[in-house]
Amino acid sequence: MPERRARARGPRRAAGPSGDANGGGGAPARAGARPRPAPIRGAVRILFLDVDATLTDGVIGFMRESDFRNFYVRDGLALDWARDLGLLPVVISGRASQAVAARMADLGLESYLGVRDKVAEAQKVVAREAVSFGACAMVGDDLPDVPLMKRVGWPIAVADAVPEVRKIARTVTRARAGHGAVREVVEMLLRHNHTWQRVLERYEAAE
């Protein structure tokens, strides 16, 4: 049983500080170029996330009685903002891991570990939340993420994802997995949902 913790188009580069997408390679958009429209018109309601090489840098270490992963602290902070502002983060991983379970509990994230069929697990979440896959985003890096990425309205690949994942993604992050890619995605989606300003106001960072 999966472990549960309680609560085709070419790739498009992630949004920059203005919330608009730019060209490839992280270079600034050309002056006068039109921003590409987001693939979802309304608010993004659910953000599905893989773990290894998405929320982590992809390195798995093993000790005698446990494993360990490297998580990026700013990714975790951003997921906290997302949950508070109506964007539900849901982690679905094909591997069960004590280290990941501990990190998910630390963040208070809904997570499903050791899952063979990510689509079936995601369908349960979508049905429970009474939303469509079209109102969801998914961040992934490798082939097991492709079936779910094909179903959501906004498929997103981390910068160092495999070519097949980058090919189906509507957005490819500038940041690599485990080095701020998820933070980049959350900021982009909160801007799209018109709630990023509330994060800035919380920290007295609004202009």
C-alpha positions as CSV (number, residue, x, y, z in Angstrom):
1,M,0.0,0.0,0.0
2,P,1.3,3.5,-0.8
3,E,2.4,5.4,2.3
4,R,0.1,8.4,2.9
5,R,0.9,11.4,4.9
6,A,-1.9,13.7,6.1
7,R,-2.3,16.8,5.1
8,A,1.8,18.1,-27.4
9,R,3.4,21.4,-27.2
10,G,6.9,22.6,-27.0
11,P,8.3,23.6,-23.6
12,R,7.9,27.2,-22.4
13,R,10.3,28.8,-20.1
14,A,9.2,29.7,-16.6
15,A,7.9,33.2,-15.7
16,G,10.3,35.9,-14.8
17,P,9.9,38.5,-12.1
18,S,7.0,40.1,-14.0
19,G,5.2,36.8,-14.2
20,D,5.6,36.6,-18.0
21,A,7.4,33.7,-19.8
22,N,10.6,34.4,-21.7
23,G,12.6,32.7,-24.3
24,G,14.9,29.7,-23.9
25,G,18.0,29.5,-21.8
26,G,16.8,31.9,-19.2
27,A,17.6,34.9,-21.3
28,P,15.4,38.0,-21.0
29,A,12.4,38.2,-23.3
30,R,13.0,40.4,-26.4
31,A,11.9,44.0,-26.0
32,G,8.3,44.3,-27.4
33,A,7.8,40.5,-27.5
34,R,4.3,39.4,-26.4
35,P,4.2,37.3,-23.3
36,R,3.0,33.7,-24.0
37,P,-0.4,33.0,-22.4
38,A,-0.6,30.6,-19.5
39,P,-2.0,27.2,-20.4
40,I,-4.6,27.5,-17.6
41,R,-7.1,30.5,-17.8
42,G,-8.5,30.3,-14.3
43,A,-6.7,29.7,-11.0
44,V,-4.5,26.7,-10.5
45,R,-6.0,24.7,-7.7
46,I,-3.7,21.7,-7.2
47,L,0.1,21.4,-7.7
48,F,1.2,17.8,-8.0
49,L,4.9,17.2,-7.3
50,D,7.4,14.4,-7.8
51,V,10.1,14.1,-5.1
52,D,13.4,12.6,-6.3
53,A,15.2,15.0,-8.8
54,T,12.2,17.4,-8.4
55,L,12.0,18.4,-4.8
56,T,15.5,17.0,-4.2
57,D,18.7,17.2,-6.2
58,G,18.3,13.5,-7.2
59,V,21.0,12.1,-4.9
60,I,19.9,9.2,-2.7
61,G,22.2,8.4,0.2
62,F,21.9,5.2,2.3
63,M,23.0,4.7,5.8
64,R,22.8,1.4,7.8
65,E,19.2,2.0,9.0
66,S,17.8,4.8,6.8
67,D,18.3,6.9,3.6
68,F,18.7,10.6,3.2
69,R,17.8,13.3,0.6
70,N,18.9,16.9,0.0
71,F,15.9,19.3,0.1
72,Y,16.1,23.0,-0.7
73,V,14.8,25.1,2.1
74,R,13.2,27.8,-0.2
75,D,11.2,25.1,-1.9
76,G,9.6,24.2,1.4
77,L,8.9,27.7,2.3
78,A,7.2,28.3,-1.0
79,L,5.0,25.2,-0.6
80,D,3.9,26.6,2.7
81,W,2.8,29.8,1.0
82,A,1.0,27.8,-1.7
83,R,-1.1,25.9,0.8
84,D,-2.0,29.1,2.7
85,L,-3.1,30.8,-0.5
86,G,-5.4,28.2,-1.9
87,L,-2.9,26.3,-4.1
88,L,-2.9,22.7,-2.7
89,P,0.5,21.0,-3.0
90,V,0.3,17.2,-3.3
91,V,3.4,15.1,-3.4
92,I,3.3,11.8,-5.2
93,S,6.5,9.7,-5.4
94,G,7.2,6.3,-6.8
95,R,9.6,5.5,-3.9
96,A,8.9,5.1,-0.2
97,S,11.5,6.8,1.9
98,Q,11.9,7.5,5.7
99,A,13.7,10.7,4.9
100,V,11.0,11.9,2.5
101,A,8.2,10.9,4.9
102,A,10.0,12.9,7.6
103,R,10.3,16.0,5.4
104,M,6.7,15.8,4.3
105,A,5.6,15.6,7.9
106,D,7.9,18.5,8.7
107,L,6.2,20.6,6.0
108,G,2.7,19.3,6.7
109,L,2.2,18.3,3.1
110,E,-0.2,15.8,1.8
111,S,2.0,13.0,0.3
112,Y,1.7,9.6,-1.2
113,L,4.9,7.6,-1.3
114,G,5.7,4.3,-2.9
115,V,3.0,4.9,-5.6
116,R,3.1,2.8,-8.8
117,D,0.2,4.6,-10.5
118,K,0.5,8.3,-10.0
119,V,-2.5,9.1,-12.2
120,A,-4.8,6.9,-10.1
121,E,-3.6,8.5,-6.9
122,A,-4.0,12.0,-8.4
123,Q,-7.5,11.1,-9.6
124,K,-8.6,10.5,-6.0
125,V,-7.3,13.9,-5.0
126,V,-9.0,15.7,-7.9
127,A,-12.3,14.0,-7.2
128,R,-12.1,14.8,-3.5
129,E,-11.3,18.5,-4.2
130,A,-14.0,18.6,-6.9
131,V,-11.7,20.1,-9.5
132,S,-10.7,19.0,-13.0
133,F,-7.2,18.0,-14.1
134,G,-7.4,21.1,-16.2
135,A,-7.1,23.2,-13.1
136,C,-4.0,21.3,-11.9
137,A,-0.2,21.7,-12.5
138,M,2.4,19.0,-12.2
139,V,6.2,19.3,-11.7
140,G,8.3,16.3,-12.9
141,D,11.6,15.2,-14.1
142,D,11.5,11.7,-15.5
143,L,9.5,9.2,-17.5
144,P,7.2,8.0,-14.6
145,D,5.9,11.5,-14.4
146,V,4.8,11.7,-18.0
147,P,1.3,10.1,-17.7
148,L,0.2,12.6,-15.0
149,M,1.9,15.5,-16.7
150,K,-0.1,14.7,-19.9
151,R,-3.4,14.9,-17.9
152,V,-2.9,18.2,-16.1
153,G,-3.6,21.6,-17.5
154,W,-0.1,22.9,-16.8
155,P,2.8,20.4,-17.1
156,I,6.1,21.7,-15.8
157,A,9.6,20.2,-16.1
158,V,12.6,21.1,-14.0
159,A,15.6,22.4,-15.9
160,D,17.5,19.1,-15.8
161,A,14.5,16.8,-16.6
162,V,15.0,14.2,-19.2
163,P,14.3,15.3,-22.8
164,E,11.0,13.4,-23.1
165,V,9.6,15.3,-20.1
166,R,10.9,18.7,-21.3
167,K,9.2,18.0,-24.7
168,I,5.7,17.6,-23.2
169,A,6.1,20.4,-20.6
170,R,4.4,23.8,-21.2
171,T,7.0,25.4,-18.9
172,V,10.6,24.4,-18.1
173,T,12.1,26.0,-15.1
174,R,15.4,27.9,-15.1
175,A,16.5,26.4,-11.8
176,R,17.6,22.8,-11.5
177,A,15.9,20.2,-9.3
178,G,16.7,20.6,-5.6
179,H,18.1,24.1,-6.3
180,G,15.0,26.2,-6.3
181,A,13.0,24.8,-9.2
182,V,9.9,24.3,-7.0
183,R,10.2,27.8,-5.5
184,E,10.3,29.1,-9.0
185,V,7.2,27.2,-9.9
186,V,5.2,28.2,-6.9
187,E,6.0,31.9,-7.4
188,M,5.0,31.6,-11.0
189,L,1.7,29.9,-10.1
190,L,0.9,32.4,-7.3
191,R,1.5,35.2,-9.7
192,H,-0.9,33.5,-12.2
193,N,-3.5,33.1,-9.4
194,H,-3.0,36.8,-8.4
195,T,-1.9,36.0,-4.9
196,W,1.8,36.6,-5.0
197,Q,1.3,40.1,-3.8
198,R,0.0,38.7,-0.5
199,V,3.3,36.9,0.0
200,L,5.2,40.1,-0.5
201,E,2.9,42.0,1.9
202,R,3.4,39.4,4.5
203,Y,7.1,40.1,4.6
204,E,6.8,43.9,4.0
205,A,8.5,43.3,0.6
206,A,5.7,44.8,-1.5
207,E,6.6,47.9,-3.5
